Amino acid sequence: MTGPNPTESIERSVHEALESLGARYEVMACDPALADTAAFCAHYGVDPAKSANAILVASRKEPKKHALCLVLATTKLDVNKKVAELLGIKKLSFASGDETVALTGMMIGGVTPFAIPPDVPIYVDSRIAALDEVVVGGGSRSSKLRLDPEIFSRMPGVEVVDRLALDREERAANTVP
């Protein structure tokens, strides 16, 4: 006898979270090999400007403090300035794949802001909130969710943040060689 499938379990938790919020959403099946945003958008014809990445960040020092950030695929999360300011922590980094799975139950490429532990703040870039629809991770590398971003204004623990991410060109201009 085998135990419960962790992929099915996390997807069920994500769908239950969406249902409890009364969200309007569509589940999009995804080949797990194509779950990374660039490959997914190219293969399935999704505009990267309407696709978002959920990124778990972590403090470098113990005790670890985490936040989940949702930014458009066409932008770059401002970890060192904006997220550090929001969390009140100077040294942050992207959580590792193992740390992400341990905290959320989700693999990178499937991370979503739904069914996240309630003590983890969720920051959503304001550009996402302005869209009519956005595609986000579905909780596993096997699915994505197309939904109305208005849901983020009703979710507990979510803060919509101006300039959470930088345009890729803007980030390049601010990088010292």
Backbone torsions as a table, in degrees:
resi	resn	phi	psi	omega
1	MET	NA	135.6	179.8
2	THR	-104.5	158.7	179.3
3	GLY	-81.1	-178.8	179.6
4	PRO	-65.0	146.3	177.6
5	ASN	-73.3	119.7	-177.5
6	PRO	-62.4	-32.1	178.1
7	THR	-64.3	-47.6	179.0
8	GLU	-63.6	-38.5	-178.9
9	SER	-63.7	-47.0	-178.9
10	ILE	-69.8	-38.9	177.9
11	GLU	-62.6	-39.6	177.8
12	ARG	-62.8	-42.7	177.9
13	SER	-61.8	-40.9	178.3
14	VAL	-63.5	-47.0	-179.5
15	HIS	-64.5	-38.6	177.1
16	GLU	-63.3	-40.0	178.0
17	ALA	-63.4	-43.4	179.0
18	LEU	-63.6	-44.9	179.6
19	GLU	-61.8	-40.9	-178.7
20	SER	-65.2	-24.2	178.1
21	LEU	-91.4	-4.1	-177.5
22	GLY	66.7	31.9	-176.6
23	ALA	-73.4	145.9	170.4
24	ARG	-96.1	119.0	-177.2
25	TYR	-151.4	160.2	177.0
26	GLU	-126.0	130.3	175.4
27	VAL	-84.6	129.4	178.7
28	MET	-113.1	115.1	177.1
29	ALA	-63.4	146.9	-175.2
30	CYS	-143.4	134.5	171.5
31	ASP	-66.0	122.4	-178.5
32	PRO	-53.9	-28.5	178.1
33	ALA	-70.5	-15.5	-178.8
34	LEU	-112.5	19.5	-174.6
35	ALA	-74.5	-24.7	178.1
36	ASP	-65.4	141.0	-166.4
37	THR	-52.6	-49.8	-176.6
38	ALA	-61.4	-45.1	179.9
39	ALA	-66.1	-42.3	179.8
40	PHE	-60.4	-51.4	-177.9
41	CYS	-60.2	-43.8	-179.4
42	ALA	-64.4	-46.0	-175.6
43	HIS	-71.8	-41.2	-173.7
44	TYR	-98.6	3.8	175.9
45	GLY	69.1	34.0	178.4
46	VAL	-97.5	132.2	178.5
47	ASP	-66.3	121.3	178.8
48	PRO	-58.4	-23.6	178.1
49	ALA	-74.0	-6.9	175.9
50	LYS	-122.3	21.6	178.6
51	SER	-122.7	138.0	-176.1
52	ALA	-122.8	147.9	176.0
53	ASN	-105.3	131.6	173.3
54	ALA	-97.5	119.0	-173.7
55	ILE	-121.8	124.2	176.6
56	LEU	-88.7	126.7	175.7
57	VAL	-112.6	155.0	-176.6
58	ALA	-140.5	147.2	172.7
59	SER	-67.4	153.1	179.5
60	ARG	-83.0	-25.9	-177.8
61	LYS	-98.3	153.4	174.1
62	GLU	-81.6	150.6	-8.3
63	PRO	-70.0	141.2	-177.2
64	LYS	-64.0	138.0	172.6
65	LYS	-122.0	136.1	-176.1
66	HIS	-122.5	159.6	169.2
67	ALA	-149.3	148.1	174.8
68	LEU	-105.5	128.0	-177.7
69	CYS	-117.5	134.8	179.4
70	LEU	-114.9	116.7	-177.5
71	VAL	-134.0	154.2	178.2
72	LEU	-64.3	148.6	179.2
73	ALA	-63.2	-20.6	-179.2
74	THR	-87.6	2.5	-178.1
75	THR	-123.7	175.0	179.8
76	LYS	-126.2	125.5	-180.0
77	LEU	-58.1	131.5	178.5
78	ASP	-88.6	74.6	-175.4
79	VAL	-66.2	-48.7	-170.4
80	ASN	-73.5	-20.1	178.4
81	LYS	-112.5	-68.2	-171.4
82	LYS	-66.5	-49.6	-178.1
83	VAL	-67.9	-39.6	177.1
84	ALA	-59.7	-41.4	177.8
85	GLU	-64.1	-45.2	-178.8
86	LEU	-62.3	-38.9	-178.3
87	LEU	-88.5	-13.8	-177.1
88	GLY	69.1	33.5	-178.4
89	ILE	-128.3	134.4	-177.6
90	LYS	-80.1	-39.3	-174.1
91	LYS	-111.6	108.7	179.0
92	LEU	-124.7	157.5	172.8
93	SER	-148.7	169.1	174.3
94	PHE	-69.9	136.9	176.4
95	ALA	-67.4	146.0	177.6
96	SER	-69.3	166.5	176.1
97	GLY	-59.4	-42.8	179.3
98	ASP	-64.6	-42.7	179.3
99	GLU	-64.8	-39.0	178.7
100	THR	-62.5	-47.0	179.1
101	VAL	-63.0	-44.0	-177.6
102	ALA	-61.6	-39.2	-176.5
103	LEU	-83.8	-39.0	-171.6
104	THR	-108.1	-21.3	-172.5
105	GLY	80.3	7.4	-175.2
106	MET	-118.1	142.3	176.0
107	MET	-86.6	149.0	175.1
108	ILE	-57.0	136.2	-174.3
109	GLY	102.4	-13.0	178.6
110	GLY	-132.2	-0.2	-176.2
111	VAL	-63.7	138.1	-178.4
112	THR	-136.6	158.2	178.1
113	PRO	-77.7	1.5	-178.7
114	PHE	-99.1	141.3	-179.8
115	ALA	69.3	30.0	175.5
116	ILE	-86.6	145.1	177.3
117	PRO	-52.2	137.8	-173.0
118	PRO	-63.3	-18.2	179.8
119	ASP	-87.2	0.9	178.5
120	VAL	-97.3	115.5	177.3
121	PRO	-66.1	149.0	178.9
122	ILE	-120.1	123.1	177.3
123	TYR	-111.1	130.2	-178.8
124	VAL	-119.3	126.9	177.8
125	ASP	-62.5	136.5	-175.9
126	SER	-61.4	-23.7	177.9
127	ARG	-63.9	-31.0	178.2
128	ILE	-68.5	-44.2	-178.9
129	ALA	-61.3	-24.3	-178.2
130	ALA	-83.0	-9.4	-178.3
131	LEU	-79.8	161.3	174.4
132	ASP	-84.9	-24.9	174.5
133	GLU	-157.1	156.8	178.5
134	VAL	-146.2	149.7	175.6
135	VAL	-106.0	127.4	179.6
136	VAL	-128.2	169.1	176.5
137	GLY	-58.1	153.9	-178.4
138	GLY	-103.8	7.1	-178.6
139	GLY	102.6	-20.4	176.0
140	SER	-141.9	172.7	178.3
141	ARG	-78.6	1.6	-177.8
142	SER	-97.3	-4.7	-179.2
143	SER	-154.4	156.9	172.4
144	LYS	-126.6	165.9	179.2
145	LEU	-124.4	128.7	171.9
146	ARG	-101.3	124.0	-175.6
147	LEU	-149.2	168.3	176.7
148	ASP	-84.0	119.5	-176.5
149	PRO	-64.8	-6.9	177.3
150	GLU	-59.9	-20.8	-179.9
151	ILE	-57.8	-32.4	-177.1
152	PHE	-67.1	-24.8	177.5
153	SER	-75.0	-14.3	-178.8
154	ARG	-109.0	-5.6	-176.1
155	MET	-82.4	132.4	174.4
156	PRO	-66.3	144.2	177.3
157	GLY	81.6	4.0	-178.6
158	VAL	-105.9	134.7	173.0
159	GLU	-122.9	124.4	175.2
160	VAL	-84.2	125.9	-169.3
161	VAL	-123.8	128.5	172.1
162	ASP	-71.1	136.3	174.5
163	ARG	60.9	34.5	172.9
164	LEU	-65.0	-29.8	179.4
165	ALA	-126.4	157.9	177.4
166	LEU	-108.3	148.4	171.2
167	ASP	-62.9	147.4	-177.1
168	ARG	-59.4	-37.9	179.1
169	GLU	-66.9	-40.9	-179.9
170	GLU	-63.8	-40.5	179.5
171	ARG	-64.4	-42.2	-179.6
172	ALA	-63.4	-38.2	179.8
173	ALA	-68.3	-28.7	-179.2
174	ASN	-89.1	-1.5	-178.4
175	THR	-89.4	128.0	177.9
176	VAL	-85.3	129.7	-178.3
177	PRO	-66.4	NA	NA
